[in-house]
Amino acid sequence: MASNFFINQSIVIHHLKIGGISNSSVFQIGSAGVIKSLSNLYNTGNFEGPAPVSSAEIAQEQQNETPPSSSEIFVPLTGSG
């Protein structure tokens, strides 16, 4: 048996701060009967290739090339049974 809900809302927001929203985020205020997903991808900058490598990516690659220190080496432990 299906139930119908009728909701009257009055929402007042004085201050709203959102830390971050990604492509798969859902931001909702109040009640929603159905949330339909929508995804649009536009090349508004007319880019034709990948972005150049950032300095952070270069630094991370250089860090990964250095051998691990003795405190970073993990030895697998075996069970006592």
PyMOL Python script that loads the backbone (N, CA, C, O; Angstrom):
from pymol import cmd

cmd.read_pdbstr("""\
ATOM      1  N   MET A   1       0.841  -1.174   0.000  1.00  0.00           N
ATOM      2  CA  MET A   1       0.000   0.000   0.000  1.00  0.00           C
ATOM      3  C   MET A   1       0.889   1.240   0.000  1.00  0.00           C
ATOM      4  O   MET A   1       1.726   1.400   0.888  1.00  0.00           O
ATOM      5  N   ALA A   2       0.718   2.102  -0.967  1.00  0.00           N
ATOM      6  CA  ALA A   2       1.535   3.309  -1.088  1.00  0.00           C
ATOM      7  C   ALA A   2       0.986   4.411  -0.202  1.00  0.00           C
ATOM      8  O   ALA A   2      -0.226   4.578  -0.067  1.00  0.00           O
ATOM      9  N   SER A   3       1.903   5.161   0.402  1.00  0.00           N
ATOM     10  CA  SER A   3       1.510   6.289   1.248  1.00  0.00           C
ATOM     11  C   SER A   3       1.908   7.583   0.567  1.00  0.00           C
ATOM     12  O   SER A   3       2.976   7.668  -0.038  1.00  0.00           O
ATOM     13  N   ASN A   4       1.060   8.584   0.662  1.00  0.00           N
ATOM     14  CA  ASN A   4       1.374   9.905   0.135  1.00  0.00           C
ATOM     15  C   ASN A   4       1.616  10.845   1.303  1.00  0.00           C
ATOM     16  O   ASN A   4       0.824  10.897   2.244  1.00  0.00           O
ATOM     17  N   PHE A   5       2.713  11.586   1.241  1.00  0.00           N
ATOM     18  CA  PHE A   5       3.033  12.552   2.270  1.00  0.00           C
ATOM     19  C   PHE A   5       2.969  13.946   1.667  1.00  0.00           C
ATOM     20  O   PHE A   5       3.516  14.176   0.588  1.00  0.00           O
ATOM     21  N   PHE A   6       2.324  14.860   2.332  1.00  0.00           N
ATOM     22  CA  PHE A   6       2.266  16.248   1.912  1.00  0.00           C
ATOM     23  C   PHE A   6       2.970  17.073   2.975  1.00  0.00           C
ATOM     24  O   PHE A   6       2.549  17.093   4.132  1.00  0.00           O
ATOM     25  N   ILE A   7       4.043  17.754   2.584  1.00  0.00           N
ATOM     26  CA  ILE A   7       4.876  18.479   3.538  1.00  0.00           C
ATOM     27  C   ILE A   7       4.898  19.950   3.147  1.00  0.00           C
ATOM     28  O   ILE A   7       5.246  20.293   2.017  1.00  0.00           O
ATOM     29  N   ASN A   8       4.530  20.810   4.077  1.00  0.00           N
ATOM     30  CA  ASN A   8       4.664  22.254   3.901  1.00  0.00           C
ATOM     31  C   ASN A   8       5.867  22.696   4.713  1.00  0.00           C
ATOM     32  O   ASN A   8       5.962  22.391   5.902  1.00  0.00           O
ATOM     33  N   GLN A   9       6.792  23.419   4.078  1.00  0.00           N
ATOM     34  CA  GLN A   9       8.014  23.814   4.756  1.00  0.00           C
ATOM     35  C   GLN A   9       8.242  25.308   4.628  1.00  0.00           C
ATOM     36  O   GLN A   9       7.894  25.928   3.623  1.00  0.00           O
ATOM     37  N   SER A  10       8.832  25.865   5.663  1.00  0.00           N
ATOM     38  CA  SER A  10       9.320  27.235   5.635  1.00  0.00           C
ATOM     39  C   SER A  10      10.740  27.187   6.172  1.00  0.00           C
ATOM     40  O   SER A  10      10.948  26.935   7.359  1.00  0.00           O
ATOM     41  N   ILE A  11      11.710  27.424   5.315  1.00  0.00           N
ATOM     42  CA  ILE A  11      13.116  27.292   5.689  1.00  0.00           C
ATOM     43  C   ILE A  11      13.791  28.649   5.549  1.00  0.00           C
ATOM     44  O   ILE A  11      13.710  29.283   4.496  1.00  0.00           O
ATOM     45  N   VAL A  12      14.460  29.096   6.615  1.00  0.00           N
ATOM     46  CA  VAL A  12      15.209  30.350   6.605  1.00  0.00           C
ATOM     47  C   VAL A  12      16.659  30.012   6.931  1.00  0.00           C
ATOM     48  O   VAL A  12      16.940  29.403   7.963  1.00  0.00           O
ATOM     49  N   ILE A  13      17.571  30.404   6.059  1.00  0.00           N
ATOM     50  CA  ILE A  13      18.998  30.146   6.264  1.00  0.00           C
ATOM     51  C   ILE A  13      19.696  31.498   6.333  1.00  0.00           C
ATOM     52  O   ILE A  13      19.695  32.259   5.366  1.00  0.00           O
ATOM     53  N   HIS A  14      20.295  31.790   7.493  1.00  0.00           N
ATOM     54  CA  HIS A  14      20.984  33.063   7.667  1.00  0.00           C
ATOM     55  C   HIS A  14      22.431  32.990   7.196  1.00  0.00           C
ATOM     56  O   HIS A  14      22.962  33.965   6.664  1.00  0.00           O
ATOM     57  N   HIS A  15      23.065  31.849   7.387  1.00  0.00           N
ATOM     58  CA  HIS A  15      24.464  31.698   6.972  1.00  0.00           C
ATOM     59  C   HIS A  15      24.678  30.237   6.590  1.00  0.00           C
ATOM     60  O   HIS A  15      24.277  29.334   7.325  1.00  0.00           O
ATOM     61  N   LEU A  16      25.302  30.008   5.454  1.00  0.00           N
ATOM     62  CA  LEU A  16      25.560  28.649   4.986  1.00  0.00           C
ATOM     63  C   LEU A  16      26.968  28.594   4.427  1.00  0.00           C
ATOM     64  O   LEU A  16      27.323  29.371   3.540  1.00  0.00           O
ATOM     65  N   LYS A  17      27.778  27.665   4.951  1.00  0.00           N
ATOM     66  CA  LYS A  17      29.138  27.492   4.457  1.00  0.00           C
ATOM     67  C   LYS A  17      29.304  26.040   4.040  1.00  0.00           C
ATOM     68  O   LYS A  17      29.067  25.130   4.834  1.00  0.00           O
ATOM     69  N   ILE A  18      29.710  25.824   2.803  1.00  0.00           N
ATOM     70  CA  ILE A  18      29.932  24.477   2.280  1.00  0.00           C
ATOM     71  C   ILE A  18      31.426  24.326   2.058  1.00  0.00           C
ATOM     72  O   ILE A  18      32.036  25.100   1.320  1.00  0.00           O
ATOM     73  N   GLY A  19      32.021  23.307   2.710  1.00  0.00           N
ATOM     74  CA  GLY A  19      33.458  23.094   2.606  1.00  0.00           C
ATOM     75  C   GLY A  19      33.897  22.629   1.236  1.00  0.00           C
ATOM     76  O   GLY A  19      34.963  23.027   0.767  1.00  0.00           O
ATOM     77  N   GLY A  20      33.109  21.801   0.584  1.00  0.00           N
ATOM     78  CA  GLY A  20      33.475  21.323  -0.739  1.00  0.00           C
ATOM     79  C   GLY A  20      32.401  20.425  -1.310  1.00  0.00           C
ATOM     80  O   GLY A  20      31.710  19.715  -0.578  1.00  0.00           O
ATOM     81  N   ILE A  21      32.269  20.463  -2.608  1.00  0.00           N
ATOM     82  CA  ILE A  21      31.304  19.614  -3.306  1.00  0.00           C
ATOM     83  C   ILE A  21      32.030  18.975  -4.476  1.00  0.00           C
ATOM     84  O   ILE A  21      32.705  19.659  -5.246  1.00  0.00           O
ATOM     85  N   SER A  22      31.891  17.668  -4.608  1.00  0.00           N
ATOM     86  CA  SER A  22      32.506  16.970  -5.735  1.00  0.00           C
ATOM     87  C   SER A  22      31.433  16.613  -6.754  1.00  0.00           C
ATOM     88  O   SER A  22      30.263  16.955  -6.580  1.00  0.00           O
ATOM     89  N   ASN A  23      31.832  15.930  -7.806  1.00  0.00           N
ATOM     90  CA  ASN A  23      30.892  15.598  -8.875  1.00  0.00           C
ATOM     91  C   ASN A  23      29.756  14.698  -8.407  1.00  0.00           C
ATOM     92  O   ASN A  23      28.673  14.727  -8.991  1.00  0.00           O
ATOM     93  N   SER A  24      29.978  13.899  -7.363  1.00  0.00           N
ATOM     94  CA  SER A  24      28.947  12.963  -6.931  1.00  0.00           C
ATOM     95  C   SER A  24      28.239  13.425  -5.659  1.00  0.00           C
ATOM     96  O   SER A  24      27.569  12.621  -5.010  1.00  0.00           O
ATOM     97  N   SER A  25      28.371  14.694  -5.290  1.00  0.00           N
ATOM     98  CA  SER A  25      27.756  15.197  -4.070  1.00  0.00           C
ATOM     99  C   SER A  25      26.274  15.491  -4.273  1.00  0.00           C
ATOM    100  O   SER A  25      25.833  15.831  -5.370  1.00  0.00           O
ATOM    101  N   VAL A  26      25.523  15.352  -3.191  1.00  0.00           N
ATOM    102  CA  VAL A  26      24.116  15.744  -3.175  1.00  0.00           C
ATOM    103  C   VAL A  26      23.951  16.730  -2.037  1.00  0.00           C
ATOM    104  O   VAL A  26      24.224  16.398  -0.884  1.00  0.00           O
ATOM    105  N   PHE A  27      23.511  17.928  -2.346  1.00  0.00           N
ATOM    106  CA  PHE A  27      23.250  18.949  -1.336  1.00  0.00           C
ATOM    107  C   PHE A  27      21.753  19.169  -1.293  1.00  0.00           C
ATOM    108  O   PHE A  27      21.150  19.547  -2.297  1.00  0.00           O
ATOM    109  N   GLN A  28      21.146  18.935  -0.135  1.00  0.00           N
ATOM    110  CA  GLN A  28      19.694  18.996  -0.033  1.00  0.00           C
ATOM    111  C   GLN A  28      19.290  19.819   1.165  1.00  0.00           C
ATOM    112  O   GLN A  28      19.826  19.647   2.260  1.00  0.00           O
ATOM    113  N   ILE A  29      18.348  20.709   0.957  1.00  0.00           N
ATOM    114  CA  ILE A  29      17.713  21.448   2.040  1.00  0.00           C
ATOM    115  C   ILE A  29      16.231  21.134   1.948  1.00  0.00           C
ATOM    116  O   ILE A  29      15.607  21.377   0.915  1.00  0.00           O
ATOM    117  N   GLY A  30      15.663  20.596   3.019  1.00  0.00           N
ATOM    118  CA  GLY A  30      14.248  20.255   3.014  1.00  0.00           C
ATOM    119  C   GLY A  30      14.019  18.844   2.523  1.00  0.00           C
ATOM    120  O   GLY A  30      14.940  18.027   2.499  1.00  0.00           O
ATOM    121  N   SER A  31      12.794  18.560   2.133  1.00  0.00           N
ATOM    122  CA  SER A  31      12.406  17.221   1.703  1.00  0.00           C
ATOM    123  C   SER A  31      12.329  17.154   0.190  1.00  0.00           C
ATOM    124  O   SER A  31      11.957  18.121  -0.475  1.00  0.00           O
ATOM    125  N   ALA A  32      12.685  16.000  -0.337  1.00  0.00           N
ATOM    126  CA  ALA A  32      12.592  15.775  -1.776  1.00  0.00           C
ATOM    127  C   ALA A  32      11.946  14.424  -2.000  1.00  0.00           C
ATOM    128  O   ALA A  32      12.358  13.434  -1.395  1.00  0.00           O
ATOM    129  N   GLY A  33      10.956  14.366  -2.846  1.00  0.00           N
ATOM    130  CA  GLY A  33      10.319  13.094  -3.143  1.00  0.00           C
ATOM    131  C   GLY A  33      11.224  12.210  -3.966  1.00  0.00           C
ATOM    132  O   GLY A  33      11.348  11.017  -3.688  1.00  0.00           O
ATOM    133  N   VAL A  34      11.860  12.779  -4.978  1.00  0.00           N
ATOM    134  CA  VAL A  34      12.735  12.019  -5.868  1.00  0.00           C
ATOM    135  C   VAL A  34      13.947  12.884  -6.182  1.00  0.00           C
ATOM    136  O   VAL A  34      13.808  14.062  -6.510  1.00  0.00           O
ATOM    137  N   ILE A  35      15.136  12.298  -6.081  1.00  0.00           N
ATOM    138  CA  ILE A  35      16.360  12.983  -6.494  1.00  0.00           C
ATOM    139  C   ILE A  35      16.848  12.289  -7.755  1.00  0.00           C
ATOM    140  O   ILE A  35      17.216  11.115  -7.720  1.00  0.00           O
ATOM    141  N   LYS A  36      16.853  13.001  -8.852  1.00  0.00           N
ATOM    142  CA  LYS A  36      17.302  12.436 -10.124  1.00  0.00           C
ATOM    143  C   LYS A  36      18.725  12.912 -10.388  1.00  0.00           C
ATOM    144  O   LYS A  36      19.023  14.103 -10.294  1.00  0.00           O
ATOM    145  N   SER A  37      19.591  11.973 -10.718  1.00  0.00           N
ATOM    146  CA  SER A  37      20.976  12.336 -10.978  1.00  0.00           C
ATOM    147  C   SER A  37      21.104  12.983 -12.350  1.00  0.00           C
ATOM    148  O   SER A  37      20.368  12.657 -13.281  1.00  0.00           O
ATOM    149  N   LEU A  38      22.050  13.903 -12.454  1.00  0.00           N
ATOM    150  CA  LEU A  38      22.324  14.591 -13.706  1.00  0.00           C
ATOM    151  C   LEU A  38      23.817  14.859 -13.764  1.00  0.00           C
ATOM    152  O   LEU A  38      24.396  15.374 -12.808  1.00  0.00           O
ATOM    153  N   SER A  39      24.435  14.517 -14.865  1.00  0.00           N
ATOM    154  CA  SER A  39      25.861  14.746 -15.023  1.00  0.00           C
ATOM    155  C   SER A  39      26.110  15.365 -16.389  1.00  0.00           C
ATOM    156  O   SER A  39      25.751  14.788 -17.415  1.00  0.00           O
ATOM    157  N   ASN A  40      26.726  16.540 -16.397  1.00  0.00           N
ATOM    158  CA  ASN A  40      27.072  17.223 -17.641  1.00  0.00           C
ATOM    159  C   ASN A  40      28.568  17.489 -17.641  1.00  0.00           C
ATOM    160  O   ASN A  40      29.123  17.934 -16.636  1.00  0.00           O
ATOM    161  N   LEU A  41      29.215  17.222 -18.751  1.00  0.00           N
ATOM    162  CA  LEU A  41      30.644  17.470 -18.886  1.00  0.00           C
ATOM    163  C   LEU A  41      30.851  18.354 -20.107  1.00  0.00           C
ATOM    164  O   LEU A  41      30.533  17.961 -21.230  1.00  0.00           O
ATOM    165  N   TYR A  42      31.385  19.549 -19.882  1.00  0.00           N
ATOM    166  CA  TYR A  42      31.581  20.496 -20.968  1.00  0.00           C
ATOM    167  C   TYR A  42      33.049  20.896 -21.042  1.00  0.00           C
ATOM    168  O   TYR A  42      33.695  21.072 -20.010  1.00  0.00           O
ATOM    169  N   ASN A  43      33.573  21.039 -22.234  1.00  0.00           N
ATOM    170  CA  ASN A  43      34.928  21.529 -22.450  1.00  0.00           C
ATOM    171  C   ASN A  43      34.825  23.015 -22.769  1.00  0.00           C
ATOM    172  O   ASN A  43      34.960  23.421 -23.923  1.00  0.00           O
ATOM    173  N   THR A  44      34.583  23.827 -21.735  1.00  0.00           N
ATOM    174  CA  THR A  44      34.365  25.255 -21.951  1.00  0.00           C
ATOM    175  C   THR A  44      35.641  26.005 -22.295  1.00  0.00           C
ATOM    176  O   THR A  44      35.576  27.127 -22.797  1.00  0.00           O
ATOM    177  N   GLY A  45      36.812  25.406 -22.034  1.00  0.00           N
ATOM    178  CA  GLY A  45      38.072  26.077 -22.349  1.00  0.00           C
ATOM    179  C   GLY A  45      38.658  25.644 -23.671  1.00  0.00           C
ATOM    180  O   GLY A  45      39.751  26.080 -24.031  1.00  0.00           O
ATOM    181  N   ASN A  46      37.945  24.778 -24.418  1.00  0.00           N
ATOM    182  CA  ASN A  46      38.427  24.249 -25.703  1.00  0.00           C
ATOM    183  C   ASN A  46      39.800  23.598 -25.568  1.00  0.00           C
ATOM    184  O   ASN A  46      40.662  23.774 -26.429  1.00  0.00           O
ATOM    185  N   PHE A  47      40.004  22.838 -24.476  1.00  0.00           N
ATOM    186  CA  PHE A  47      41.273  22.151 -24.267  1.00  0.00           C
ATOM    187  C   PHE A  47      41.376  20.972 -25.220  1.00  0.00           C
ATOM    188  O   PHE A  47      40.382  20.305 -25.508  1.00  0.00           O
ATOM    189  N   GLU A  48      42.592  20.719 -25.708  1.00  0.00           N
ATOM    190  CA  GLU A  48      42.803  19.642 -26.668  1.00  0.00           C
ATOM    191  C   GLU A  48      43.750  18.573 -26.160  1.00  0.00           C
ATOM    192  O   GLU A  48      44.016  17.605 -26.872  1.00  0.00           O
ATOM    193  N   GLY A  49      44.270  18.719 -24.939  1.00  0.00           N
ATOM    194  CA  GLY A  49      45.205  17.743 -24.395  1.00  0.00           C
ATOM    195  C   GLY A  49      45.180  17.771 -22.884  1.00  0.00           C
ATOM    196  O   GLY A  49      44.465  18.576 -22.288  1.00  0.00           O
ATOM    197  N   PRO A  50      45.964  16.888 -22.250  1.00  0.00           N
ATOM    198  CA  PRO A  50      45.991  16.854 -20.786  1.00  0.00           C
ATOM    199  C   PRO A  50      46.682  18.085 -20.213  1.00  0.00           C
ATOM    200  O   PRO A  50      47.456  18.753 -20.899  1.00  0.00           O
ATOM    201  N   ALA A  51      46.395  18.373 -18.956  1.00  0.00           N
ATOM    202  CA  ALA A  51      47.022  19.504 -18.267  1.00  0.00           C
ATOM    203  C   ALA A  51      48.497  19.200 -18.033  1.00  0.00           C
ATOM    204  O   ALA A  51      48.870  18.033 -17.920  1.00  0.00           O
ATOM    205  N   PRO A  52      49.345  20.226 -17.956  1.00  0.00           N
ATOM    206  CA  PRO A  52      50.763  19.985 -17.676  1.00  0.00           C
ATOM    207  C   PRO A  52      50.945  19.436 -16.259  1.00  0.00           C
ATOM    208  O   PRO A  52      50.093  19.635 -15.393  1.00  0.00           O
ATOM    209  N   VAL A  53      52.052  18.750 -16.038  1.00  0.00           N
ATOM    210  CA  VAL A  53      52.345  18.158 -14.735  1.00  0.00           C
ATOM    211  C   VAL A  53      52.610  19.278 -13.735  1.00  0.00           C
ATOM    212  O   VAL A  53      53.370  20.204 -14.017  1.00  0.00           O
ATOM    213  N   SER A  54      51.976  19.187 -12.560  1.00  0.00           N
ATOM    214  CA  SER A  54      52.151  20.224 -11.538  1.00  0.00           C
ATOM    215  C   SER A  54      53.419  19.970 -10.736  1.00  0.00           C
ATOM    216  O   SER A  54      53.964  18.867 -10.744  1.00  0.00           O
ATOM    217  N   SER A  55      53.879  21.006 -10.043  1.00  0.00           N
ATOM    218  CA  SER A  55      55.084  20.868  -9.217  1.00  0.00           C
ATOM    219  C   SER A  55      54.838  19.899  -8.063  1.00  0.00           C
ATOM    220  O   SER A  55      55.773  19.232  -7.618  1.00  0.00           O
ATOM    221  N   ALA A  56      53.595  19.805  -7.564  1.00  0.00           N
ATOM    222  CA  ALA A  56      53.278  18.860  -6.485  1.00  0.00           C
ATOM    223  C   ALA A  56      53.409  17.422  -6.982  1.00  0.00           C
ATOM    224  O   ALA A  56      53.900  16.559  -6.255  1.00  0.00           O
ATOM    225  N   GLU A  57      52.970  17.157  -8.224  1.00  0.00           N
ATOM    226  CA  GLU A  57      53.108  15.808  -8.782  1.00  0.00           C
ATOM    227  C   GLU A  57      54.575  15.447  -8.984  1.00  0.00           C
ATOM    228  O   GLU A  57      54.972  14.307  -8.739  1.00  0.00           O
ATOM    229  N   ILE A  58      55.381  16.404  -9.428  1.00  0.00           N
ATOM    230  CA  ILE A  58      56.816  16.158  -9.621  1.00  0.00           C
ATOM    231  C   ILE A  58      57.473  15.842  -8.284  1.00  0.00           C
ATOM    232  O   ILE A  58      58.274  14.911  -8.195  1.00  0.00           O
ATOM    233  N   ALA A  59      57.143  16.613  -7.230  1.00  0.00           N
ATOM    234  CA  ALA A  59      57.718  16.383  -5.902  1.00  0.00           C
ATOM    235  C   ALA A  59      57.318  15.016  -5.367  1.00  0.00           C
ATOM    236  O   ALA A  59      58.133  14.334  -4.746  1.00  0.00           O
ATOM    237  N   GLN A  60      56.070  14.606  -5.599  1.00  0.00           N
ATOM    238  CA  GLN A  60      55.614  13.300  -5.119  1.00  0.00           C
ATOM    239  C   GLN A  60      56.344  12.175  -5.851  1.00  0.00           C
ATOM    240  O   GLN A  60      56.720  11.180  -5.232  1.00  0.00           O
ATOM    241  N   GLU A  61      56.548  12.322  -7.161  1.00  0.00           N
ATOM    242  CA  GLU A  61      57.284  11.307  -7.914  1.00  0.00           C
ATOM    243  C   GLU A  61      58.716  11.192  -7.417  1.00  0.00           C
ATOM    244  O   GLU A  61      59.240  10.084  -7.297  1.00  0.00           O
ATOM    245  N   GLN A  62      59.362  12.331  -7.124  1.00  0.00           N
ATOM    246  CA  GLN A  62      60.734  12.309  -6.621  1.00  0.00           C
ATOM    247  C   GLN A  62      60.791  11.662  -5.243  1.00  0.00           C
ATOM    248  O   GLN A  62      61.747  10.952  -4.932  1.00  0.00           O
ATOM    249  N   GLN A  63      59.774  11.903  -4.414  1.00  0.00           N
ATOM    250  CA  GLN A  63      59.736  11.308  -3.080  1.00  0.00           C
ATOM    251  C   GLN A  63      59.563   9.799  -3.175  1.00  0.00           C
ATOM    252  O   GLN A  63      60.144   9.058  -2.382  1.00  0.00           O
ATOM    253  N   ASN A  64      58.769   9.334  -4.140  1.00  0.00           N
ATOM    254  CA  ASN A  64      58.545   7.897  -4.305  1.00  0.00           C
ATOM    255  C   ASN A  64      59.780   7.184  -4.837  1.00  0.00           C
ATOM    256  O   ASN A  64      59.902   5.971  -4.668  1.00  0.00           O
ATOM    257  N   GLU A  65      60.706   7.911  -5.480  1.00  0.00           N
ATOM    258  CA  GLU A  65      61.910   7.296  -6.022  1.00  0.00           C
ATOM    259  C   GLU A  65      62.971   7.060  -4.957  1.00  0.00           C
ATOM    260  O   GLU A  65      63.855   6.227  -5.154  1.00  0.00           O
ATOM    261  N   THR A  66      62.907   7.773  -3.826  1.00  0.00           N
ATOM    262  CA  THR A  66      63.910   7.594  -2.781  1.00  0.00           C
ATOM    263  C   THR A  66      63.614   6.317  -2.005  1.00  0.00           C
ATOM    264  O   THR A  66      62.448   6.002  -1.770  1.00  0.00           O
ATOM    265  N   PRO A  67      64.651   5.570  -1.599  1.00  0.00           N
ATOM    266  CA  PRO A  67      64.405   4.334  -0.849  1.00  0.00           C
ATOM    267  C   PRO A  67      63.812   4.643   0.518  1.00  0.00           C
ATOM    268  O   PRO A  67      64.119   5.688   1.093  1.00  0.00           O
ATOM    269  N   PRO A  68      62.970   3.761   1.056  1.00  0.00           N
ATOM    270  CA  PRO A  68      62.348   4.012   2.357  1.00  0.00           C
ATOM    271  C   PRO A  68      63.378   3.964   3.476  1.00  0.00           C
ATOM    272  O   PRO A  68      64.361   3.227   3.399  1.00  0.00           O
ATOM    273  N   SER A  69      63.141   4.762   4.520  1.00  0.00           N
ATOM    274  CA  SER A  69      64.029   4.737   5.680  1.00  0.00           C
ATOM    275  C   SER A  69      63.704   3.511   6.523  1.00  0.00           C
ATOM    276  O   SER A  69      62.710   2.830   6.272  1.00  0.00           O
ATOM    277  N   SER A  70      64.538   3.227   7.522  1.00  0.00           N
ATOM    278  CA  SER A  70      64.336   2.030   8.342  1.00  0.00           C
ATOM    279  C   SER A  70      63.019   2.092   9.110  1.00  0.00           C
ATOM    280  O   SER A  70      62.453   1.046   9.428  1.00  0.00           O
ATOM    281  N   SER A  71      62.515   3.294   9.418  1.00  0.00           N
ATOM    282  CA  SER A  71      61.248   3.401  10.143  1.00  0.00           C
ATOM    283  C   SER A  71      60.051   3.172   9.223  1.00  0.00           C
ATOM    284  O   SER A  71      58.936   2.979   9.709  1.00  0.00           O
ATOM    285  N   GLU A  72      60.258   3.188   7.887  1.00  0.00           N
ATOM    286  CA  GLU A  72      59.170   2.993   6.941  1.00  0.00           C
ATOM    287  C   GLU A  72      59.095   1.567   6.416  1.00  0.00           C
ATOM    288  O   GLU A  72      58.169   1.241   5.674  1.00  0.00           O
ATOM    289  N   ILE A  73      60.049   0.703   6.781  1.00  0.00           N
ATOM    290  CA  ILE A  73      60.055  -0.673   6.293  1.00  0.00           C
ATOM    291  C   ILE A  73      59.148  -1.515   7.187  1.00  0.00           C
ATOM    292  O   ILE A  73      59.310  -1.533   8.408  1.00  0.00           O
ATOM    293  N   PHE A  74      58.201  -2.207   6.575  1.00  0.00           N
ATOM    294  CA  PHE A  74      57.265  -3.039   7.319  1.00  0.00           C
ATOM    295  C   PHE A  74      57.610  -4.506   7.101  1.00  0.00           C
ATOM    296  O   PHE A  74      57.867  -4.931   5.975  1.00  0.00           O
ATOM    297  N   VAL A  75      57.612  -5.270   8.179  1.00  0.00           N
ATOM    298  CA  VAL A  75      57.889  -6.698   8.118  1.00  0.00           C
ATOM    299  C   VAL A  75      56.587  -7.430   8.397  1.00  0.00           C
ATOM    300  O   VAL A  75      55.965  -7.184   9.431  1.00  0.00           O
ATOM    301  N   PRO A  76      56.145  -8.334   7.498  1.00  0.00           N
ATOM    302  CA  PRO A  76      54.895  -9.049   7.759  1.00  0.00           C
ATOM    303  C   PRO A  76      55.034  -9.969   8.970  1.00  0.00           C
ATOM    304  O   PRO A  76      56.047 -10.649   9.133  1.00  0.00           O
ATOM    305  N   LEU A  77      54.009  -9.981   9.814  1.00  0.00           N
ATOM    306  CA  LEU A  77      54.011 -10.811  11.012  1.00  0.00           C
ATOM    307  C   LEU A  77      53.202 -12.069  10.756  1.00  0.00           C
ATOM    308  O   LEU A  77      52.168 -12.025  10.089  1.00  0.00           O
ATOM    309  N   THR A  78      53.670 -13.187  11.286  1.00  0.00           N
ATOM    310  CA  THR A  78      52.943 -14.444  11.130  1.00  0.00           C
ATOM    311  C   THR A  78      52.187 -14.749  12.411  1.00  0.00           C
ATOM    312  O   THR A  78      52.593 -14.333  13.497  1.00  0.00           O
ATOM    313  N   GLY A  79      51.081 -15.480  12.277  1.00  0.00           N
ATOM    314  CA  GLY A  79      50.285 -15.847  13.439  1.00  0.00           C
ATOM    315  C   GLY A  79      50.974 -16.910  14.275  1.00  0.00           C
ATOM    316  O   GLY A  79      51.885 -17.583  13.792  1.00  0.00           O
ATOM    317  N   SER A  80      50.552 -17.071  15.525  1.00  0.00           N
ATOM    318  CA  SER A  80      51.174 -18.048  16.422  1.00  0.00           C
ATOM    319  C   SER A  80      50.323 -19.313  16.484  1.00  0.00           C
ATOM    320  O   SER A  80      49.970 -19.764  17.573  1.00  0.00           O
ATOM    321  N   GLY A  81      49.998 -19.875  15.361  1.00  0.00           N
ATOM    322  CA  GLY A  81      49.138 -21.043  15.442  1.00  0.00           C
ATOM    323  C   GLY A  81      49.335 -22.052  14.419  1.00  0.00           C
ATOM    324  O   GLY A  81      48.646 -23.072  14.417  1.00  0.00           O
TER     325      GLY A  81
END
""", "prot")
cmd.dss("prot")
cmd.show_as("cartoon", "prot")
cmd.util.cbc("prot")
cmd.orient("prot")
